[in-house]
Structures are given as structure tokens and as C-alpha cells.
Amino acid sequence: MTYATRLDRLGHTALDTLKVINELVKRDVAVVLLHPEIDILTKKSRLILGHCRT
């Protein structure tokens, strides 16, 4: 499981951040963001991040 204090700590750009999250999920690593509070394991959070990719 990986914790990040904020979404922008995972990448320099939004695209970088999504790529990092996708790679971690592919490796079965749970990602939990503390601000905004997002847990990638929940359907709601995956839906929110899915909209960011479009």
C-alpha cells in the first residue's frame, strides 16, 4: 500500500500522476491519497480518476 499526502506528489503533471497510479495498480499496489481523500480500491475513487483520464 502506498500513501501520498496530496495528488500532486505522485507526478509533475496530471498525466504523469495518472500514469504512476495506473502502474502501481497494475502491480497490485493500493494507492491512498490523504488530500483529497481517495482510496483507489473503492469504485467511487476509480470512477473519479477515470474521468481525469478523458
PDB file of N, CA, C, O and CB in Angstrom:
ATOM      1  N   MET A   1       0.853  -1.172   0.000  1.00  0.00           N
ATOM      2  CA  MET A   1       0.000   0.000   0.000  1.00  0.00           C
ATOM      3  C   MET A   1       0.893   1.228   0.000  1.00  0.00           C
ATOM      4  O   MET A   1       1.891   1.289   0.718  1.00  0.00           O
ATOM      5  CB  MET A   1      -0.967   0.002   1.220  1.00  0.00           C
ATOM      6  N   THR A   2       0.520   2.200  -0.813  1.00  0.00           N
ATOM      7  CA  THR A   2       1.253   3.449  -0.908  1.00  0.00           C
ATOM      8  C   THR A   2       0.362   4.596  -0.465  1.00  0.00           C
ATOM      9  O   THR A   2      -0.790   4.691  -0.888  1.00  0.00           O
ATOM     10  CB  THR A   2       1.766   3.679  -2.340  1.00  0.00           C
ATOM     11  N   TYR A   3       0.890   5.464   0.384  1.00  0.00           N
ATOM     12  CA  TYR A   3       0.170   6.654   0.828  1.00  0.00           C
ATOM     13  C   TYR A   3       0.843   7.885   0.252  1.00  0.00           C
ATOM     14  O   TYR A   3       2.070   7.963   0.203  1.00  0.00           O
ATOM     15  CB  TYR A   3       0.117   6.731   2.375  1.00  0.00           C
ATOM     16  N   ALA A   4       0.045   8.843  -0.182  1.00  0.00           N
ATOM     17  CA  ALA A   4       0.560  10.133  -0.639  1.00  0.00           C
ATOM     18  C   ALA A   4      -0.240  11.223   0.053  1.00  0.00           C
ATOM     19  O   ALA A   4      -1.456  11.107   0.206  1.00  0.00           O
ATOM     20  CB  ALA A   4       0.474  10.270  -2.200  1.00  0.00           C
ATOM     21  N   THR A   5       0.440  12.276   0.470  1.00  0.00           N
ATOM     22  CA  THR A   5      -0.262  13.344   1.171  1.00  0.00           C
ATOM     23  C   THR A   5      -1.176  14.125   0.240  1.00  0.00           C
ATOM     24  O   THR A   5      -2.271  14.536   0.626  1.00  0.00           O
ATOM     25  CB  THR A   5       0.732  14.283   1.824  1.00  0.00           C
ATOM     26  N   ARG A   6      -0.718  14.326  -0.983  1.00  0.00           N
ATOM     27  CA  ARG A   6      -1.532  15.060  -1.957  1.00  0.00           C
ATOM     28  C   ARG A   6      -1.351  14.437  -3.338  1.00  0.00           C
ATOM     29  O   ARG A   6      -0.339  13.795  -3.621  1.00  0.00           O
ATOM     30  CB  ARG A   6      -1.149  16.573  -1.982  1.00  0.00           C
ATOM     31  N   LEU A   7      -2.333  14.638  -4.169  1.00  0.00           N
ATOM     32  CA  LEU A   7      -2.325  14.068  -5.515  1.00  0.00           C
ATOM     33  C   LEU A   7      -1.117  14.542  -6.324  1.00  0.00           C
ATOM     34  O   LEU A   7      -0.544  13.764  -7.086  1.00  0.00           O
ATOM     35  CB  LEU A   7      -3.614  14.431  -6.246  1.00  0.00           C
ATOM     36  N   ASP A   8      -0.727  15.794  -6.170  1.00  0.00           N
ATOM     37  CA  ASP A   8       0.376  16.338  -6.971  1.00  0.00           C
ATOM     38  C   ASP A   8       1.745  15.803  -6.550  1.00  0.00           C
ATOM     39  O   ASP A   8       2.746  16.112  -7.197  1.00  0.00           O
ATOM     40  CB  ASP A   8       0.379  17.845  -6.876  1.00  0.00           C
ATOM     41  N   ARG A   9       1.808  15.022  -5.497  1.00  0.00           N
ATOM     42  CA  ARG A   9       3.077  14.434  -5.057  1.00  0.00           C
ATOM     43  C   ARG A   9       3.452  13.191  -5.858  1.00  0.00           C
ATOM     44  O   ARG A   9       4.575  12.698  -5.745  1.00  0.00           O
ATOM     45  CB  ARG A   9       3.003  14.084  -3.582  1.00  0.00           C
ATOM     46  N   LEU A  10       2.532  12.686  -6.657  1.00  0.00           N
ATOM     47  CA  LEU A  10       2.796  11.461  -7.418  1.00  0.00           C
ATOM     48  C   LEU A  10       3.340  11.732  -8.819  1.00  0.00           C
ATOM     49  O   LEU A  10       3.854  10.814  -9.457  1.00  0.00           O
ATOM     50  CB  LEU A  10       1.533  10.646  -7.523  1.00  0.00           C
ATOM     51  N   GLY A  11       3.242  12.966  -9.314  1.00  0.00           N
ATOM     52  CA  GLY A  11       3.733  13.284 -10.651  1.00  0.00           C
ATOM     53  C   GLY A  11       3.812  14.774 -10.871  1.00  0.00           C
ATOM     54  O   GLY A  11       3.210  15.557 -10.136  1.00  0.00           O
ATOM     55  N   HIS A  12       4.561  15.166 -11.894  1.00  0.00           N
ATOM     56  CA  HIS A  12       4.723  16.587 -12.204  1.00  0.00           C
ATOM     57  C   HIS A  12       3.498  17.170 -12.901  1.00  0.00           C
ATOM     58  O   HIS A  12       3.168  18.343 -12.721  1.00  0.00           O
ATOM     59  CB  HIS A  12       5.950  16.793 -13.074  1.00  0.00           C
ATOM     60  N   THR A  13       2.828  16.343 -13.695  1.00  0.00           N
ATOM     61  CA  THR A  13       1.628  16.787 -14.401  1.00  0.00           C
ATOM     62  C   THR A  13       0.494  15.814 -14.083  1.00  0.00           C
ATOM     63  O   THR A  13       0.721  14.749 -13.508  1.00  0.00           O
ATOM     64  CB  THR A  13       1.877  16.877 -15.947  1.00  0.00           C
ATOM     65  N   ALA A  14      -0.710  16.183 -14.458  1.00  0.00           N
ATOM     66  CA  ALA A  14      -1.860  15.299 -14.239  1.00  0.00           C
ATOM     67  C   ALA A  14      -1.665  13.976 -14.975  1.00  0.00           C
ATOM     68  O   ALA A  14      -1.984  12.913 -14.443  1.00  0.00           O
ATOM     69  CB  ALA A  14      -3.165  15.979 -14.704  1.00  0.00           C
ATOM     70  N   LEU A  15      -1.147  14.043 -16.184  1.00  0.00           N
ATOM     71  CA  LEU A  15      -0.903  12.825 -16.961  1.00  0.00           C
ATOM     72  C   LEU A  15       0.143  11.940 -16.286  1.00  0.00           C
ATOM     73  O   LEU A  15      -0.032  10.724 -16.206  1.00  0.00           O
ATOM     74  CB  LEU A  15      -0.450  13.180 -18.384  1.00  0.00           C
ATOM     75  N   ASP A  16       1.226  12.541 -15.801  1.00  0.00           N
ATOM     76  CA  ASP A  16       2.249  11.777 -15.072  1.00  0.00           C
ATOM     77  C   ASP A  16       1.640  11.091 -13.849  1.00  0.00           C
ATOM     78  O   ASP A  16       1.926   9.925 -13.578  1.00  0.00           O
ATOM     79  CB  ASP A  16       3.411  12.701 -14.638  1.00  0.00           C
ATOM     80  N   THR A  17       0.815  11.810 -13.127  1.00  0.00           N
ATOM     81  CA  THR A  17       0.188  11.276 -11.919  1.00  0.00           C
ATOM     82  C   THR A  17      -0.687  10.078 -12.253  1.00  0.00           C
ATOM     83  O   THR A  17      -0.632   9.061 -11.561  1.00  0.00           O
ATOM     84  CB  THR A  17      -0.642  12.358 -11.219  1.00  0.00           C
ATOM     85  N   LEU A  18      -1.489  10.184 -13.298  1.00  0.00           N
ATOM     86  CA  LEU A  18      -2.346   9.071 -13.701  1.00  0.00           C
ATOM     87  C   LEU A  18      -1.529   7.868 -14.158  1.00  0.00           C
ATOM     88  O   LEU A  18      -1.897   6.725 -13.888  1.00  0.00           O
ATOM     89  CB  LEU A  18      -3.289   9.509 -14.814  1.00  0.00           C
ATOM     90  N   LYS A  19      -0.428   8.124 -14.846  1.00  0.00           N
ATOM     91  CA  LYS A  19       0.442   7.035 -15.282  1.00  0.00           C
ATOM     92  C   LYS A  19       1.046   6.305 -14.079  1.00  0.00           C
ATOM     93  O   LYS A  19       1.108   5.075 -14.061  1.00  0.00           O
ATOM     94  CB  LYS A  19       1.561   7.574 -16.193  1.00  0.00           C
ATOM     95  N   VAL A  20       1.486   7.062 -13.080  1.00  0.00           N
ATOM     96  CA  VAL A  20       2.060   6.458 -11.878  1.00  0.00           C
ATOM     97  C   VAL A  20       1.011   5.623 -11.161  1.00  0.00           C
ATOM     98  O   VAL A  20       1.283   4.490 -10.763  1.00  0.00           O
ATOM     99  CB  VAL A  20       2.620   7.541 -10.935  1.00  0.00           C
ATOM    100  N   ILE A  21      -0.187   6.177 -10.995  1.00  0.00           N
ATOM    101  CA  ILE A  21      -1.261   5.443 -10.321  1.00  0.00           C
ATOM    102  C   ILE A  21      -1.607   4.180 -11.093  1.00  0.00           C
ATOM    103  O   ILE A  21      -1.750   3.112 -10.497  1.00  0.00           O
ATOM    104  CB  ILE A  21      -2.511   6.329 -10.163  1.00  0.00           C
ATOM    105  N   ASN A  22      -1.744   4.283 -12.403  1.00  0.00           N
ATOM    106  CA  ASN A  22      -2.063   3.106 -13.223  1.00  0.00           C
ATOM    107  C   ASN A  22      -0.986   2.029 -13.109  1.00  0.00           C
ATOM    108  O   ASN A  22      -1.303   0.843 -13.021  1.00  0.00           O
ATOM    109  CB  ASN A  22      -2.232   3.513 -14.690  1.00  0.00           C
ATOM    110  N   GLU A  23       0.276   2.432 -13.111  1.00  0.00           N
ATOM    111  CA  GLU A  23       1.364   1.465 -12.991  1.00  0.00           C
ATOM    112  C   GLU A  23       1.343   0.778 -11.625  1.00  0.00           C
ATOM    113  O   GLU A  23       1.555  -0.432 -11.538  1.00  0.00           O
ATOM    114  CB  GLU A  23       2.714   2.156 -13.213  1.00  0.00           C
ATOM    115  N   LEU A  24       1.092   1.530 -10.575  1.00  0.00           N
ATOM    116  CA  LEU A  24       1.020   0.940  -9.243  1.00  0.00           C
ATOM    117  C   LEU A  24      -0.146  -0.036  -9.128  1.00  0.00           C
ATOM    118  O   LEU A  24      -0.012  -1.107  -8.536  1.00  0.00           O
ATOM    119  CB  LEU A  24       0.893   2.032  -8.189  1.00  0.00           C
ATOM    120  N   VAL A  25      -1.288   0.339  -9.696  1.00  0.00           N
ATOM    121  CA  VAL A  25      -2.459  -0.537  -9.648  1.00  0.00           C
ATOM    122  C   VAL A  25      -2.189  -1.825 -10.425  1.00  0.00           C
ATOM    123  O   VAL A  25      -2.594  -2.903  -9.990  1.00  0.00           O
ATOM    124  CB  VAL A  25      -3.704   0.184 -10.217  1.00  0.00           C
ATOM    125  N   LYS A  26      -1.511  -1.726 -11.568  1.00  0.00           N
ATOM    126  CA  LYS A  26      -1.149  -2.911 -12.345  1.00  0.00           C
ATOM    127  C   LYS A  26      -0.288  -3.871 -11.532  1.00  0.00           C
ATOM    128  O   LYS A  26      -0.350  -5.087 -11.716  1.00  0.00           O
ATOM    129  CB  LYS A  26      -0.412  -2.503 -13.619  1.00  0.00           C
ATOM    130  N   ARG A  27       0.511  -3.312 -10.635  1.00  0.00           N
ATOM    131  CA  ARG A  27       1.404  -4.128  -9.794  1.00  0.00           C
ATOM    132  C   ARG A  27       0.730  -4.528  -8.480  1.00  0.00           C
ATOM    133  O   ARG A  27       1.386  -4.998  -7.550  1.00  0.00           O
ATOM    134  CB  ARG A  27       2.704  -3.363  -9.498  1.00  0.00           C
ATOM    135  N   ASP A  28      -0.582  -4.335  -8.421  1.00  0.00           N
ATOM    136  CA  ASP A  28      -1.378  -4.666  -7.224  1.00  0.00           C
ATOM    137  C   ASP A  28      -0.954  -3.895  -5.986  1.00  0.00           C
ATOM    138  O   ASP A  28      -0.984  -4.424  -4.874  1.00  0.00           O
ATOM    139  CB  ASP A  28      -1.282  -6.141  -6.937  1.00  0.00           C
ATOM    140  N   VAL A  29      -0.560  -2.646  -6.180  1.00  0.00           N
ATOM    141  CA  VAL A  29      -0.216  -1.767  -5.066  1.00  0.00           C
ATOM    142  C   VAL A  29      -1.400  -0.837  -4.832  1.00  0.00           C
ATOM    143  O   VAL A  29      -1.814  -0.114  -5.738  1.00  0.00           O
ATOM    144  CB  VAL A  29       1.104  -0.956  -5.353  1.00  0.00           C
ATOM    145  N   ALA A  30      -1.938  -0.855  -3.630  1.00  0.00           N
ATOM    146  CA  ALA A  30      -3.049   0.036  -3.287  1.00  0.00           C
ATOM    147  C   ALA A  30      -2.501   1.448  -3.106  1.00  0.00           C
ATOM    148  O   ALA A  30      -1.450   1.638  -2.493  1.00  0.00           O
ATOM    149  CB  ALA A  30      -3.788  -0.449  -1.992  1.00  0.00           C
ATOM    150  N   VAL A  31      -3.209   2.427  -3.637  1.00  0.00           N
ATOM    151  CA  VAL A  31      -2.806   3.825  -3.537  1.00  0.00           C
ATOM    152  C   VAL A  31      -3.861   4.570  -2.731  1.00  0.00           C
ATOM    153  O   VAL A  31      -5.046   4.532  -3.062  1.00  0.00           O
ATOM    154  CB  VAL A  31      -2.621   4.467  -4.952  1.00  0.00           C
ATOM    155  N   VAL A  32      -3.431   5.243  -1.679  1.00  0.00           N
ATOM    156  CA  VAL A  32      -4.341   6.024  -0.844  1.00  0.00           C
ATOM    157  C   VAL A  32      -3.826   7.452  -0.796  1.00  0.00           C
ATOM    158  O   VAL A  32      -2.685   7.702  -0.410  1.00  0.00           O
ATOM    159  CB  VAL A  32      -4.464   5.419   0.597  1.00  0.00           C
ATOM    160  N   LEU A  33      -4.688   8.390  -1.195  1.00  0.00           N
ATOM    161  CA  LEU A  33      -4.347   9.805  -1.141  1.00  0.00           C
ATOM    162  C   LEU A  33      -5.023  10.411   0.080  1.00  0.00           C
ATOM    163  O   LEU A  33      -6.200  10.158   0.335  1.00  0.00           O
ATOM    164  CB  LEU A  33      -4.777  10.546  -2.447  1.00  0.00           C
ATOM    165  N   LEU A  34      -4.282  11.203   0.827  1.00  0.00           N
ATOM    166  CA  LEU A  34      -4.821  11.783   2.052  1.00  0.00           C
ATOM    167  C   LEU A  34      -5.544  13.099   1.815  1.00  0.00           C
ATOM    168  O   LEU A  34      -6.418  13.469   2.599  1.00  0.00           O
ATOM    169  CB  LEU A  34      -3.718  11.991   3.045  1.00  0.00           C
ATOM    170  N   HIS A  35      -5.190  13.826   0.731  1.00  0.00           N
ATOM    171  CA  HIS A  35      -5.881  15.082   0.428  1.00  0.00           C
ATOM    172  C   HIS A  35      -5.892  15.283  -1.070  1.00  0.00           C
ATOM    173  O   HIS A  35      -4.812  15.511  -1.615  1.00  0.00           O
ATOM    174  CB  HIS A  35      -5.208  16.288   1.140  1.00  0.00           C
ATOM    175  N   PRO A  36      -6.972  15.224  -1.779  1.00  0.00           N
ATOM    176  CA  PRO A  36      -8.289  14.828  -1.290  1.00  0.00           C
ATOM    177  C   PRO A  36      -8.282  13.354  -0.913  1.00  0.00           C
ATOM    178  O   PRO A  36      -7.489  12.572  -1.436  1.00  0.00           O
ATOM    179  CB  PRO A  36      -9.374  15.110  -2.348  1.00  0.00           C
ATOM    180  N   GLU A  37      -9.148  12.993  -0.026  1.00  0.00           N
ATOM    181  CA  GLU A  37      -9.172  11.628   0.483  1.00  0.00           C
ATOM    182  C   GLU A  37      -9.688  10.676  -0.589  1.00  0.00           C
ATOM    183  O   GLU A  37     -10.888  10.616  -0.858  1.00  0.00           O
ATOM    184  CB  GLU A  37     -10.042  11.535   1.748  1.00  0.00           C
ATOM    185  N   ILE A  38      -8.769   9.933  -1.195  1.00  0.00           N
ATOM    186  CA  ILE A  38      -9.107   8.994  -2.266  1.00  0.00           C
ATOM    187  C   ILE A  38      -8.402   7.676  -1.983  1.00  0.00           C
ATOM    188  O   ILE A  38      -7.199   7.643  -1.725  1.00  0.00           O
ATOM    189  CB  ILE A  38      -8.703   9.557  -3.672  1.00  0.00           C
ATOM    190  N   ASP A  39      -9.151   6.612  -2.035  1.00  0.00           N
ATOM    191  CA  ASP A  39      -8.598   5.266  -1.900  1.00  0.00           C
ATOM    192  C   ASP A  39      -8.889   4.548  -3.215  1.00  0.00           C
ATOM    193  O   ASP A  39     -10.050   4.298  -3.541  1.00  0.00           O
ATOM    194  CB  ASP A  39      -9.214   4.489  -0.653  1.00  0.00           C
ATOM    195  N   ILE A  40      -7.861   4.221  -3.958  1.00  0.00           N
ATOM    196  CA  ILE A  40      -8.005   3.656  -5.290  1.00  0.00           C
ATOM    197  C   ILE A  40      -8.766   2.325  -5.272  1.00  0.00           C
ATOM    198  O   ILE A  40      -9.254   1.877  -6.309  1.00  0.00           O
ATOM    199  CB  ILE A  40      -6.636   3.462  -5.917  1.00  0.00           C
ATOM    200  N   LEU A  41      -8.866   1.702  -4.112  1.00  0.00           N
ATOM    201  CA  LEU A  41      -9.556   0.425  -4.020  1.00  0.00           C
ATOM    202  C   LEU A  41     -11.074   0.563  -4.118  1.00  0.00           C
ATOM    203  O   LEU A  41     -11.765  -0.425  -4.366  1.00  0.00           O
ATOM    204  CB  LEU A  41      -9.193  -0.254  -2.729  1.00  0.00           C
ATOM    205  N   THR A  42     -11.608   1.783  -3.925  1.00  0.00           N
ATOM    206  CA  THR A  42     -13.060   1.961  -3.973  1.00  0.00           C
ATOM    207  C   THR A  42     -13.520   2.282  -5.390  1.00  0.00           C
ATOM    208  O   THR A  42     -12.794   2.913  -6.159  1.00  0.00           O
ATOM    209  CB  THR A  42     -13.499   3.074  -3.010  1.00  0.00           C
ATOM    210  N   LYS A  43     -14.719   1.846  -5.727  1.00  0.00           N
ATOM    211  CA  LYS A  43     -15.270   2.104  -7.061  1.00  0.00           C
ATOM    212  C   LYS A  43     -15.439   3.594  -7.317  1.00  0.00           C
ATOM    213  O   LYS A  43     -15.177   4.072  -8.421  1.00  0.00           O
ATOM    214  CB  LYS A  43     -16.612   1.395  -7.227  1.00  0.00           C
ATOM    215  N   LYS A  44     -15.875   4.330  -6.299  1.00  0.00           N
ATOM    216  CA  LYS A  44     -16.095   5.777  -6.438  1.00  0.00           C
ATOM    217  C   LYS A  44     -14.791   6.485  -6.824  1.00  0.00           C
ATOM    218  O   LYS A  44     -14.790   7.327  -7.722  1.00  0.00           O
ATOM    219  CB  LYS A  44     -16.656   6.370  -5.118  1.00  0.00           C
ATOM    220  N   SER A  45     -13.703   6.156  -6.163  1.00  0.00           N
ATOM    221  CA  SER A  45     -12.416   6.785  -6.460  1.00  0.00           C
ATOM    222  C   SER A  45     -11.920   6.429  -7.849  1.00  0.00           C
ATOM    223  O   SER A  45     -11.395   7.284  -8.563  1.00  0.00           O
ATOM    224  CB  SER A  45     -11.382   6.380  -5.429  1.00  0.00           C
ATOM    225  N   ARG A  46     -12.082   5.163  -8.240  1.00  0.00           N
ATOM    226  CA  ARG A  46     -11.660   4.764  -9.589  1.00  0.00           C
ATOM    227  C   ARG A  46     -12.475   5.501 -10.645  1.00  0.00           C
ATOM    228  O   ARG A  46     -11.952   5.849 -11.704  1.00  0.00           O
ATOM    229  CB  ARG A  46     -11.805   3.238  -9.776  1.00  0.00           C
ATOM    230  N   LEU A  47     -13.759   5.742 -10.362  1.00  0.00           N
ATOM    231  CA  LEU A  47     -14.596   6.489 -11.285  1.00  0.00           C
ATOM    232  C   LEU A  47     -14.102   7.926 -11.419  1.00  0.00           C
ATOM    233  O   LEU A  47     -14.024   8.455 -12.527  1.00  0.00           O
ATOM    234  CB  LEU A  47     -16.054   6.469 -10.821  1.00  0.00           C
ATOM    235  N   ILE A  48     -13.772   8.553 -10.306  1.00  0.00           N
ATOM    236  CA  ILE A  48     -13.258   9.934 -10.320  1.00  0.00           C
ATOM    237  C   ILE A  48     -11.975  10.005 -11.122  1.00  0.00           C
ATOM    238  O   ILE A  48     -11.821  10.882 -11.972  1.00  0.00           O
ATOM    239  CB  ILE A  48     -13.014  10.451  -8.883  1.00  0.00           C
ATOM    240  N   LEU A  49     -11.058   9.095 -10.863  1.00  0.00           N
ATOM    241  CA  LEU A  49      -9.772   9.100 -11.594  1.00  0.00           C
ATOM    242  C   LEU A  49      -9.984   8.738 -13.056  1.00  0.00           C
ATOM    243  O   LEU A  49      -9.248   9.218 -13.919  1.00  0.00           O
ATOM    244  CB  LEU A  49      -8.769   8.114 -10.949  1.00  0.00           C
ATOM    245  N   GLY A  50     -10.962   7.910 -13.349  1.00  0.00           N
ATOM    246  CA  GLY A  50     -11.269   7.561 -14.732  1.00  0.00           C
ATOM    247  C   GLY A  50     -11.709   8.772 -15.534  1.00  0.00           C
ATOM    248  O   GLY A  50     -11.382   8.893 -16.714  1.00  0.00           O
ATOM    249  N   HIS A  51     -12.450   9.667 -14.896  1.00  0.00           N
ATOM    250  CA  HIS A  51     -12.886  10.891 -15.570  1.00  0.00           C
ATOM    251  C   HIS A  51     -11.707  11.826 -15.816  1.00  0.00           C
ATOM    252  O   HIS A  51     -11.735  12.611 -16.764  1.00  0.00           O
ATOM    253  CB  HIS A  51     -13.962  11.607 -14.740  1.00  0.00           C
ATOM    254  N   CYS A  52     -10.679  11.757 -14.986  1.00  0.00           N
ATOM    255  CA  CYS A  52      -9.497  12.602 -15.172  1.00  0.00           C
ATOM    256  C   CYS A  52      -8.714  12.198 -16.413  1.00  0.00           C
ATOM    257  O   CYS A  52      -7.999  13.018 -16.989  1.00  0.00           O
ATOM    258  CB  CYS A  52      -8.595  12.532 -13.943  1.00  0.00           C
ATOM    259  N   ARG A  53      -8.841  10.935 -16.829  1.00  0.00           N
ATOM    260  CA  ARG A  53      -8.078  10.454 -17.987  1.00  0.00           C
ATOM    261  C   ARG A  53      -8.679  10.906 -19.295  1.00  0.00           C
ATOM    262  O   ARG A  53      -7.981  10.930 -20.309  1.00  0.00           O
ATOM    263  CB  ARG A  53      -7.992   8.949 -17.970  1.00  0.00           C
ATOM    264  N   THR A  54      -9.961  11.269 -19.311  1.00  0.00           N
ATOM    265  CA  THR A  54     -10.601  11.636 -20.575  1.00  0.00           C
ATOM    266  C   THR A  54     -10.374  13.070 -20.934  1.00  0.00           C
ATOM    267  O   THR A  54     -10.851  13.530 -21.971  1.00  0.00           O
ATOM    268  CB  THR A  54     -12.066  11.371 -20.515  1.00  0.00           C
TER     269      THR A  54
END
